[in-house]
Amino acid sequence: MSTPPVLQVPPAEPNSEEGPTIYRLGEDVELTEDQEEIDVSYLRVGKLENLEKCRKLKSLKLIANEIKKIEGLEECKDLQHLELYQNHIRIMENLNHLVNLRVIDLSFNKIRKIEGISNLVNLEKLYLSNNKITTMEDIPYLPNLVLLELGSNKIRKIENLHNLPKLEELWIGRNKIESLECDEVPESLKIVSMSSNRVTSWAVPEGQHSILESKNIEQLHLAHNQMPTLAADSVVLAQLPKLWELDLAGNVMTTVPPLPPSIVELWMNDNSVENLTAVCEALKKLPKLATVYLERNPCQTDAPPLYRSQILVACPNLHQLDATELGAEPKWTHQDTSHSILKHRN
């Protein structure tokens, strides 16, 4: 059986005499009836057009072009993957008939509102980072969505998660969120990334839900907020039995918080942790710990040699201390070795 044709076009050379050339699909870029995938990036394509013949199209990638509007996809009903990353799109429109879509990436555009996707019941991944979205209140019921990327927008509140019953990954860093409060937490939630927001408290108003209520959370990123110290008897983090990666860097914490024994990787650099003895006692309770970052805390800057030696005594199986890889191979690892605080893109 022959491989379906894939159209890939290299970056275009700018026309220095007449200005940049705008290319057209179906004219400058050849389209055929048998195409299942189109990948035309960095070519200054100005419009989605002439796609009527591409009825077998399953994947359309037009990254870093000059597209201003989502259109011309009426006959592309088998489309499963749509990537219009880094264009000039302002409105999410003309998508609702594409019920086979599983992945949409509209990152780095000019979108202000989540809309026009209420019929996309098969959608699994939605990337909308680096837009101008101010609210999550318009998220429709998407029964199969597992990943939502809303980083680098202008969102102030986590809401409407009850419309995402299968959500596993929420990436919402670099917004204006001030609280861990949310309307409801899907039990399926595994990754919460909220770094670089404005959160100043672990508590939420009485009667409200916290995003940390899901007992299935495995990775939690809360770096560069204003997270305060947790009390010695706090269970906010200790009650997360599957948590293995925790990023609390760049906050205002003075002690290592009570943590579950499942922790494998811990980032707490750039806080205000002082008591090295207390740090070592806390780390001794983490038998799976392989990586720890505590640099630029007073416990490290006040006596670097003592800091290193005492941490290694407390954690003899440690694989990495701050930026230094140690000789021992990690005794414990986690099945997810591809994690990153940055966005995953498929």
N, C-alpha and C positions, 0 to 999 in steps of 0.2 A: 504494500500500500504506500503510495507516494506521500511525502511530507507536504502539508499545506503550505502555500507560499506565504512568506513573511516579507513585508516591505520595510526596509530600513534605509534611511537617507542620511548621508553624512552632513555635518554642518556646512552652511552655505558661506561663500566668500562675499563680503559686502561690496556693493557697487560704489566705489569712491567718487565717481563723477556725477552720478545721478541720485545718490543717496541709497539707502538700503533697499534691496529688492523685496517685494512682497510676493510670496509664492502661492499658487492655487492648487488645491487638491483636484485631481482629475484632469488637469491641464499640464502644469509644470511637474506635478507628481502623478505618475501613472497609477490608476486604480483598476483592479480586475474583479470579475465576478466570483472567482474562487478564493479570494483572500480571506483568511481567518484572523490575520493579525496585521495591523498597520502601526509602525513605529517611525514617526517623522518628528524629530526633535531638533531644536536650534536652527530651524530653516525659515523663520519668519512667515509661516503660514498664517494668513489673515482671517480665514473663515472656514467653518465646517460646511462643506458643500460637496455636491456630486457623489454622495455616498449611497444613493438609491440602489445602485447595482450591487453593492457589497452586502447582500442579504445573508451571507454566511459569516460575516464578521463577528468575532468573539472578543477581540482585544483591540482597543484603539488608544494609542499613546501619542499625544501631541504635546510634548514637554517644551517649555520655553519658546513659545511662538507668540503670535500677535492676535490671538483669538479673543474676541470681545463678547461673544454670545454662544450659548449652547443651543445648537439648532441642527437641522439636516439629518437627524438620526431616526426619522420615522420608520424606515424600512430595516433598520439594524436591530431587529427584535431578538436576535440570538446573542446580543452583546452581553458579555459577562464582566469585562474589565475595562473601565474608562479612566484614563489618566490625562487630565488637562492641567497638570501642575505648571505653575509659573506662566500664566497668561494674563489677560486683563478682564476676566469675567466678573460681572457684578451681581448676577442673579442666577440662582439655581432654578433652572426651568427646562421644560421639554425633556424630562427624564422619566416621568411617571409611567410611561408605556413600556419602559425597558425592564420588564419584571424579572428578567433573568440576570440582571446585574448583581454581582457579588462583591465587587471592589470599585469604589469611586475615590479618586484622588483629585481634589480641587484646591490643593494647598497653594499658597503664594498667588492668590488672586485678590479681588477687591470685594468679596462677598460680605454682606452685612447681616444676612438672615438665613437660617436653616429652613428650607422650604422645598416643595416640589418633589418630595421623595416618599410620600405616604403610601404609595402602592408597591414599593420595592421590598416585598416581604422576604426575598431571598438575599438581601444585602447583608454581607458579613463584615466588611471593613469600610469605614468612612473616614477619609483624611481631609481635614479642613483647616490645617494649621496655617498661620501667617495670613489671616484675612482680617476683616474688621467686624467680626461677629461679637455682639454685646450680650447675648442671652442664650440660654439653652431651653427656654420655655416653648420653643416651636418644634422641638424634636418629636417626630411622630412615633407611633407604635411600629417598631422594627423588630419582629420576633426572633430574627436570626443574627442580629448584629453582635459580633464578638469583640470588635475593636473600634473605638472612637478616639480620633486624634483632633484635639481642638487647641493645641498649643499656640502661643503667640497671637492671641486675640484680645478682646477687651471684656471678657466675661467676669462677672462679679459674684456669681452664685452657682453652685452645683444643683441642678434640678432636672426633673423629668426622667430620672433613671428608671422609674417604674415602667416606662415605655420600652425598656431594653432588657427584657428578662434573661437573656443569655450573655449579657456583656461580661467579658473577661478582662479587657484592658481599657483603662481610661487614662489618656494622655492629655493633661490640661495645664501644663507648665506655662510660665510667662504670661499670666493673665492678671486679673485684679481681684482674685478671690480672697475674702477676708475670714472665712470660717470653714471648718470641716463639716458643717451642717449640710444635709441634703434631705430630699423628700422620702426616699426609700433606697435601700441598697440591695442590688441583685446578689443573691448568694453565690452566683457564678464568678463574681469579681475576683481576679487574681493579681492584677497589676494596677496600682494607683500611682500616677506620676503627677505631682502638684508642686514641683520645684519652682522657685522664683515667682511666688505670689505674695500675698499680704496677710497670711494667717498668723495670728498672735496668741492663739489659745488651743489647747487640746480639747477643751470642753465645748459643748453645744447647748443651746437653750433647752430647758426642761421640756420633755415631751417630743423633742425633735430627734431625728436620726443623725448619726455620724457616718461619714464615708468609711470609717474604720470598723464598722460593725460586721462586715463579712468575715467569717472565720476561715475563708479560703484564700485570703490575701497572701501572696507569696513575695511580692516585690512592692516596696513602698518608698517613694521618693518625695521627701519634704525639704530638700535643701533650699537654702537662701530664702527663708521666710523669717519670721521672728518667733520661732517655736521656743517656749520657755522650758525650764527644768520640770521634769515629772517627779512627783513624790515617790519616796522609797516603796510605798505600798500600792502604787498605781498599777492597774492591770490593762491600761489602754493598749499597750503594745504586747504585754506579756500574755494576753488572752488570744493572740493570733498564732495558733499552733503550727501553721505552715509557712510563716514568715521566714525567709532565708536571706533576703537582701534588703538592707535598710540604709537609706541615705538621709542623714540629718545634718549634713555639712552646712556651715555658714549660718547658724542660728545663734541663740543666746543661752544655750544650755550650759549648766555648770557641773553636771554629773552625767555619767552613763545611766540611762533610764533602765528600769526593770524590763528585761527582754526574755522572749521564749528561747529555750535551748536549741531551737531549730536554726538559729542565725548562723549563716556561713560567711556573709560579707557585711561589714559595718563601716560606714563612712560617718565620722563625726569631727572631721578637721574643721578648723576655723570657727570654733565655739569658744566657751570660756571655762573649760574643764581644768581644774587646778589640782585636785588631790590625786596624785599618782597611785597611792596605796589603794584608795577606793576604786580607781579605774581597774587596777589589777584584780581586785576581788570580784568586780562585776564581770570581767572577761573570763575569769576562771569558771564561771557558771555557764559558759557557752562552749560545750565540748566539740562542736562542729566548726568553730570559727577558723576560717582560712585566710581571710583578708581583713585588715583593720586600718583605717586612716584616722589618726589623731593629731597630725602635725598642725602647728600653729595654734595649739592650745597652750595655756600656761604650764600644764603638766609636761609638755614636750620642750617648750622654748626655755624654761627655767633651768633645766639640767638634761640636755640631750643624751649624754652617755648613760646616765642613770635610767632615763626613760626607756631607752632601747633594751638595756639589760633586764630591767624588771618586767617589761612586757613579754620578753622572750621566756623568762622563767615562768610567768603566769600562763603563757600560751605556747608550750613547747612544740606544738604541731602547726604553728602559724606558717603560712606559705608566703604572705606578703605583709610587710609593715610599712605603711605610707607608700612612698614610691619605690621602695626597695623590695625586690624579690629575694626571699630567703632560700637556703639550700634545701629545706625539706619540701617534698611534694605534698600537696594538700591531702590530708587523711580523708576529708569529706568533700565531696563535690555535689553539684546539683545537676539534674538532667537538662536544665535550660542553660546552656553555655554560650548562647548567642545574645544575652541580654545587653541592653545599652540604655542609658538615660536619654539618648537621642531617639528620634522616631524610627520605627521599623518601616521599611517600604518594601512591598512585594512587587 
